[in-house]
Amino acid sequence: MKHLDDLDLTILELLQRDGRLSKSRLAEALGISEAACWRRVKRLEDEQYILGYQAIVNRAKLDLDVVAFVQVRLANHKGSEPKDFERAVVDEPRIMGAHNITGATDYLLHVVDRSLSSYGSFVSERLRQFPGVRSMNSFLMLRRIKYSRVLTKAMIRGEE
């Protein structure tokens, strides 16, 4: 974290909470001019502190009712298998997130699907066929307790 001051951190926090916040409202909240606000936001974007802006879609409204977290263990960690597996993961739209992790398994996948039947077909016909898959263990979400993408100023500063 090179040269981020308190205003930069406030911009990041406010835009994480509302990415549609206008520059005038943001400038007003910060107590600076719109031009100064625009320059700061542009610098944060150019330096890739801000990677983009997205709408958060309600998957339940779209009947995407199944959320699974899948631990995957690869048979081989050498050669092209890990990269081939990762390419297959990146290309699969049902996989919303994927993490290479420590512990007894190699990857943790976040999968969304329409139904248990559809998820079962995905696992047997697609996921088990990904390169190098040795074993898998699925955990189905019953309900979400918390979901946040906001990195607070205190967290960024190491105060939490």
PAZAPA-4460 file (N, C-alpha, C; in steps of 0.05 Angstrom, whole numbers, plus 32768, in hexadecimal, padded with zeros to 4 digits):
% residues 160
    n_x    n_y    n_z   ca_x   ca_y   ca_z    c_x    c_y    c_z   seq   type   mol
   8011   7FE9   8000   8000   8000   8000   8012   8018   8000     1      M     A
   8018   8022   7FE8   802B   8038   7FE5   8023   8051   7FF3     2      K     A
   8014   8061   7FE6   800F   807D   7FEF   7FF1   8083   7FF1     3      H     A
   7FE3   8073   8000   7FC7   8078   8004   7FC3   8087   801E     4      L     A
   7FB6   809E   801C   7FB0   80AE   8034   7F94   80A8   803D     5      D     A
   7F8B   80B6   8052   7F71   80B1   805D   7F5B   80B5   8049     6      D     A
   7F5D   80CA   8038   7F49   80CF   8024   7F47   80B9   800F     7      L     A
   7F5E   80AE   8007   7F5E   8097   7FF4   7F50   807F   8001     8      D     A
   7F56   807A   801A   7F4A   8063   8027   7F2C   8067   802B     9      L     A
   7F24   8080   8030   7F07   8086   8032   7EF9   8082   8017    10      T     A
   7F06   808B   8002   7EFB   8087   7FE7   7EF7   8069   7FE2    11      I     A
   7F0C   8059   7FE8   7F0A   803C   7FE4   7EF2   8030   7FF4    12      L     A
   7EF0   8038   800D   7EDB   802D   801D   7EBF   8036   8013    13      E     A
   7EBC   804F   800D   7EA2   8059   8003   7E9A   804C   7FE9    14      L     A
   7EAC   804A   7FD6   7EA6   803E   7FBC   7EA1   8020   7FBE    15      L     A
   7EAD   8012   7FD2   7EA7   7FF6   7FD6   7E8A   7FF3   7FE0    16      Q     A
   7E81   8006   7FF0   7E66   8004   7FFA   7E51   800D   7FE6    17      R     A
   7E59   801F   7FD4   7E46   8028   7FBF   7E57   8031   7FA6    18      D     A
   7E5A   801E   7F94   7E6A   8024   7F7C   7E5D   8037   7F69    19      G     A
   7E43   803D   7F6D   7E35   8050   7F5C   7E35   806C   7F68    20      R     A
   7E43   8070   7F7E   7E45   808B   7F8A   7E50   809F   7F76    21      L     A
   7E42   80B4   7F72   7E4C   80C8   7F5E   7E65   80D6   7F69    22      S     A
   7E74   80E2   7F57   7E8C   80F0   7F5F   7E85   8108   7F71    23      K     A
   7E6E   8115   7F6A   7E66   812C   7F7A   7E5E   8124   7F97    24      S     A
   7E50   810E   7F9A   7E49   8104   7FB5   7E61   80FA   7FC4    25      R     A
   7E74   80ED   7FB5   7E8C   80E4   7FC1   7E9D   80FC   7FCB    26      L     A
   7EA0   8110   7FB9   7EAF   8128   7FC0   7EA3   8135   7FD9    27      A     A
   7E89   8137   7FD9   7E7B   8143   7FF0   7E81   8134   800A    28      E     A
   7E80   8119   8009   7E85   8109   8020   7EA2   810C   802A    29      A     A
   7EB4   8112   8017   7ED0   8115   801E   7ED8   8131   8025    30      L     A
   7EC6   8144   801E   7ECC   8160   8023   7EE2   816C   8010    31      G     A
   7EE2   8162   7FF7   7EF5   816C   7FE3   7EE6   8172   7FC9    32      I     A
   7EF3   8180   7FB7   7EE6   8187   7F9E   7EE2   816E   7F8C    33      S     A
   7ECF   8170   7F79   7ECA   815A   7F67   7EE3   8154   7F56    34      E     A
   7EF1   8168   7F4E   7F09   8164   7F3D   7F1E   8155   7F4D    35      A     A
   7F22   815C   7F66   7F36   814E   7F77   7F2D   8131   7F7C    36      A     A
   7F13   812E   7F80   7F08   8113   7F84   7F0C   8102   7F6B    37      C     A
   7F05   810D   7F54   7F08   80FF   7F3B   7F25   80F6   7F37    38      W     A
   7F39   8108   7F3C   7F55   8102   7F39   7F5D   80EA   7F4C    39      R     A
   7F54   80EC   7F64   7F5B   80D6   7F77   7F4F   80BB   7F6E    40      R     A
   7F36   80BB   7F66   7F29   80A2   7F5D   7F37   8098   7F44    41      V     A
   7F3E   80A9   7F32   7F4C   80A1   7F19   7F67   8095   7F20    42      K     A
   7F76   80A1   7F33   7F90   8096   7F3B   7F8C   807B   7F48    43      R     A
   7F78   8078   7F59   7F73   805E   7F66   7F6C   8048   7F51    44      L     A
   7F5E   8050   7F3C   7F57   803E   7F26   7F71   8037   7F16    45      E     A
   7F80   804C   7F0F   7F98   8048   7EFF   7FAD   8037   7F0D    46      D     A
   7FAF   803A   7F28   7FC2   802A   7F37   7FB6   800F   7F40    47      E     A
   7F9E   8009   7F37   7F90   7FF0   7F3B   7F89   7FEA   7F58    48      Q     A
   7F85   7FFF   7F68   7F79   7FFB   7F82   7F5B   7FF5   7F7E    49      Y     A
   7F50   8002   7F6A   7F34   7FFD   7F61   7F36   7FEE   7F47    50      I     A
   7F2C   7FD5   7F48   7F2E   7FC4   7F30   7F15   7FC5   7F1E    51      L     A
   7F00   7FD0   7F28   7EE8   7FD2   7F17   7ECF   7FD7   7F28    52      G     A
   7EB8   7FD8   7F1B   7E9F   7FDD   7F28   7E8B   7FC9   7F1E    53      Y     A
   7E7B   7FBD   7F30   7E68   7FA8   7F28   7E4E   7FAA   7F36    54      Q     A
   7E39   7FA0   7F2A   7E20   7F9D   7F37   7E21   7F82   7F47    55      A     A
   7E15   7F82   7F5E   7E13   7F69   7F6E   7DF7   7F5E   7F68    56      I     A
   7DF7   7F47   7F5C   7DDE   7F3A   7F53   7DD3   7F27   7F68    57      V     A
   7DB9   7F27   7F6C   7DAC   7F16   7F7F   7DA8   7EFB   7F71    58      N     A
   7DB9   7EE7   7F77   7DB8   7ECD   7F6A   7D9E   7EBF   7F70    59      R     A
   7D92   7EC3   7F88   7D79   7EB5   7F8F   7D62   7EBF   7F7D    60      A     A
   7D62   7ED8   7F75   7D4E   7EE2   7F63   7D50   7ED5   7F47    61      K     A
   7D67   7ECA   7F41   7D6C   7EBD   7F27   7D6A   7E9F   7F2A    62      L     A
   7D60   7E95   7F40   7D5C   7E79   7F45   7D77   7E69   7F45    63      D     A
   7D8C   7E76   7F4E   7DA6   7E68   7F51   7DA8   7E62   7F6F    64      L     A
   7D9B   7E4D   7F77   7D96   7E47   7F94   7DAC   7E37   7FA1    65      D     A
   7DBE   7E2B   7F92   7DD2   7E19   7F9E   7DED   7E27   7F9F    66      V     A
   7DF9   7E29   7FB6   7E14   7E33   7FB9   7E24   7E1D   7FC7    67      V     A
   7E3A   7E16   7FBA   7E4B   7E00   7FC5   7E67   7E0B   7FC7    68      A     A
   7E75   7E02   7FDC   7E91   7E06   7FDF   7E9E   7DEB   7FDC    69      F     A
   7EB0   7DE9   7FC9   7EBB   7DCF   7FC1   7ED9   7DCE   7FC6    70      V     A
   7EE2   7DBC   7FD6   7EFE   7DB7   7FDA   7F07   7DA4   7FC5    71      Q     A
   7F1D   7DAA   7FB7   7F28   7D99   7FA2   7F45   7D93   7FA8    72      V     A
   7F4B   7D79   7FA5   7F66   7D70   7FA8   7F6F   7D65   7F8D    73      R     A
   7F87   7D6E   7F84   7F92   7D64   7F6B   7FA3   7D4B   7F6F    74      L     A
   7FA4   7D3B   7F5B   7FB4   7D23   7F5C   7FD2   7D29   7F59    75      A     A
   7FD9   7D3E   7F4B   7FF5   7D44   7F45   7FF9   7D62   7F47    76      N     A
   800E   7D6B   7F54   8014   7D87   7F56   802A   7D90   7F43    77      H     A
   8033   7D7D   7F33   8049   7D83   7F20   803F   7D83   7F04    78      K     A
   804F   7D8D   7EF2   8047   7D8D   7ED6   8031   7DA2   7ED1    79      G     A
   8021   7D9C   7EBD   800D   7DAF   7EB4   7FF2   7DAC   7EC3    80      S     A
   7FEE   7D97   7ED3   7FD3   7D92   7EDF   7FC9   7DAA   7EEF    81      E     A
   7FD8   7DB6   7F01   7FCD   7DCC   7F10   7FC4   7DE3   7EFE    82      P     A
   7FD4   7DEB   7EEA   7FCC   7E01   7ED8   7FB5   7DF9   7EC7    83      K     A
   7FB4   7DE0   7EBE   7F9D   7DD7   7EAE   7F84   7DD7   7EBE    84      D     A
   7F86   7DCE   7ED7   7F6E   7DCF   7EE9   7F65   7DEC   7EED    85      F     A
   7F78   7DFE   7EF2   7F71   7E1A   7EF6   7F64   7E27   7EDE    86      E     A
   7F6E   7E20   7EC6   7F61   7E2A   7EAD   7F44   7E20   7EAB    87      R     A
   7F40   7E07   7EB1   7F24   7DFC   7EB0   7F12   7E0B   7EC4    88      A     A
   7F1D   7E11   7EDC   7F0E   7E1F   7EF0   7F07   7E3B   7EE6    89      V     A
   7F1A   7E49   7EDB   7F15   7E65   7ED1   7F00   7E65   7EBB    90      V     A
   7F00   7E50   7EAB   7EED   7E4F   7E94   7ED1   7E46   7E9C    91      D     A
   7ECD   7E3D   7EB4   7EB3   7E32   7EBD   7EA2   7E48   7ECA    92      E     A
   7E8B   7E50   7EBE   7E7C   7E66   7EC9   7E6E   7E60   7EE4    93      P     A
   7E69   7E47   7EEA   7E5C   7E40   7F04   7E6F   7E45   7F1B    94      R     A
   7E89   7E45   7F16   7E9C   7E4A   7F2B   7EA0   7E68   7F2F    95      I     A
   7E96   7E72   7F45   7E97   7E8F   7F4A   7EB1   7E98   7F56    96      M     A
   7EBF   7E86   7F64   7ED8   7E8C   7F71   7EE8   7E73   7F74    97      G     A
   7F02   7E77   7F73   7F14   7E60   7F77   7F2D   7E69   7F85    98      A     A
   7F36   7E59   7F98   7F4D   7E60   7FA8   7F60   7E48   7FAB    99      H     A
   7F79   7E4C   7FA6   7F8E   7E38   7FAC   7F94   7E3B   7FCA   100      N     A
   7F90   7E26   7FD9   7F92   7E28   7FF6   7FA6   7E14   8002   101      I     A
   7FAC   7E19   801C   7FBD   7E06   802B   7FAC   7DF1   8038   102      T     A
   7FB8   7DDC   8042   7FAA   7DC8   8050   7FA8   7DAE   8041   103      G     A
   7F94   7D9E   8047   7F90   7D83   803C   7F87   7D84   801F   104      A     A
   7F7B   7D9A   8016   7F72   7D9C   7FFB   7F81   7DB3   7FED   105      T     A
   7F7F   7DB4   7FD3   7F8E   7DC8   7FC3   7F7E   7DE1   7FBC   106      D     A
   7F64   7DDD   7FB7   7F54   7DF4   7FAE   7F3A   7DF4   7FBD   107      Y     A
   7F2F   7E0C   7FC0   7F14   7E10   7FCA   7F05   7E20   7FB5   108      L     A
   7EEF   7E14   7FAB   7EDF   7E20   7F96   7EC4   7E29   7FA1   109      L     A
   7EBA   7E3F   7F97   7EA0   7E4A   7F9E   7E8F   7E46   7F85   110      H     A
   7E7B   7E35   7F86   7E6B   7E2D   7F6F   7E4E   7E35   7F74   111      V     A
   7E41   7E40   7F5F   7E24   7E47   7F60   7E16   7E37   7F4A   112      V     A
   7DFF   7E2C   7F51   7DEF   7E1D   7F3D   7DD1   7E20   7F43   113      D     A
   7DC1   7E17   7F30   7DA4   7E1B   7F31   7D97   7E08   7F45   114      R     A
   7DA0   7DEF   7F46   7D92   7DDB   7F57   7DA6   7DC6   7F60   115      S     A
   7D9E   7DB6   7F73   7DB0   7DA0   7F7B   7DB4   7D8C   7F64   116      L     A
   7DA0   7D87   7F55   7DA2   7D75   7F3E   7DB7   7D80   7F2A   117      S     A
   7DB4   7D9A   7F24   7DC7   7DA6   7F11   7DE3   7DA6   7F1C   118      S     A
   7DE6   7DAC   7F36   7E00   7DAC   7F43   7E0C   7D8F   7F42   119      Y     A
   7DFC   7D7B   7F47   7E05   7D5F   7F46   7E10   7D58   7F2A   120      G     A
   7E01   7D61   7F16   7E0A   7D5C   7EFA   7E24   7D6B   7EF4   121      S     A
   7E26   7D83   7EFE   7E3F   7D93   7EFA   7E57   7D85   7F06   122      F     A
   7E53   7D7B   7F1F   7E69   7D6E   7F2D   7E72   7D55   7F1E   123      V     A
   7E5E   7D44   7F17   7E66   7D2A   7F0A   7E6E   7D2D   7EED   124      S     A
   7E62   7D3F   7EDE   7E67   7D41   7EC1   7E7D   7D55   7EBA   125      E     A
   7E82   7D69   7ECC   7E95   7D7E   7EC6   7EAC   7D7F   7ED9   126      R     A
   7EA6   7D85   7EF3   7EBB   7D8A   7F06   7ECD   7D72   7F0A   127      L     A
   7EC2   7D5A   7F0D   7ED3   7D43   7F11   7EE4   7D3D   7EF8   128      R     A
   7EDD   7D48   7EE1   7EEC   7D44   7EC9   7F02   7D59   7EC5   129      Q     A
   7F04   7D6D   7ED6   7F18   7D82   7ED4   7F34   7D74   7ED6   130      F     A
   7F48   7D7E   7EC9   7F63   7D72   7EC9   7F6E   7D6F   7EE6   131      P     A
   7F77   7D57   7EEC   7F85   7D52   7F05   7F75   7D4E   7F1E   132      G     A
   7F5A   7D4F   7F1C   7F4A   7D4D   7F35   7F4D   7D31   7F40   133      V     A
   7F56   7D30   7F59   7F59   7D16   7F68   7F40   7D11   7F79   134      R     A
   7F39   7D26   7F88   7F21   7D23   7F9A   7F15   7D3E   7F9F   135      S     A
   7EFB   7D3D   7FA7   7EEC   7D55   7FAC   7EDA   7D51   7FC5   136      M     A
   7ED4   7D67   7FD2   7EC2   7D67   7FE9   7EB1   7D80   7FE7   137      N     A
   7E96   7D7D   7FE5   7E84   7D94   7FE2   7E77   7D9A   7FFD   138      S     A
   7E73   7DB4   8001   7E64   7DBF   8018   7E4F   7DD1   800D   139      F     A
   7E35   7DCB   8012   7E1F   7DDB   8008   7E18   7DF0   801D   140      L     A
   7E14   7E09   8013   7E0D   7E1F   8025   7DF0   7E1C   802C   141      M     A
   7DEA   7E1E   8046   7DCE   7E1E   804F   7DC3   7E3B   804F   142      L     A
   7DD3   7E4E   8059   7DCB   7E6A   8058   7DE4   7E7B   805B   143      R     A
   7DE3   7E93   8051   7DF9   7EA6   8053   7DF6   7EB5   806D   144      R     A
   7E0B   7EB7   807C   7E0B   7EC6   8095   7E16   7EE2   8090   145      I     A
   7E2C   7EE3   8081   7E38   7EFD   807B   7E45   7EFC   805F   146      K     A
   7E43   7F12   8051   7E50   7F15   8038   7E59   7F32   8035   147      Y     A
   7E72   7F37   8032   7E7C   7F52   802F   7E94   7F52   801D   148      S     A
   7E97   7F66   800D   7EAF   7F6A   7FFD   7EBD   7F84   8005   149      R     A
   7EB4   7F90   801B   7EBF   7FA9   8024   7ED8   7FA5   8035   150      V     A
   7EEE   7FB1   802B   7F07   7FB2   803B   7F07   7FCD   8049   151      L     A
   7F04   7FCE   8063   7F01   7FE7   8071   7F1C   7FF5   8074   152      T     A
   7F1B   800F   807A   7F34   801E   807E   7F44   8011   8095   153      K     A
   7F37   800A   80AB   7F45   7FFE   80C2   7F52   7FE4   80BA   154      A     A
   7F45   7FD4   80AA   7F50   7FBA   80A1   7F69   7FBF   8090   155      M     A
   7F66   7FD2   807D   7F7D   7FD8   806B   7F95   7FE2   807B   156      I     A
   7F8F   7FF2   808F   7FA5   7FFD   80A0   7FB0   7FE8   80B3   157      R     A
   7FA3   7FD2   80B6   7FAC   7FBE   80C9   7FA3   7FC3   80E5   158      G     A
   7F8D   7FD1   80E9   7F83   7FD9   8103   7F6D   7FC5   810D   159      E     A
   7F64   7FB3   80FC   7F4F   7FA0   8104   7F5B   7F84   8106   160      E     A
***
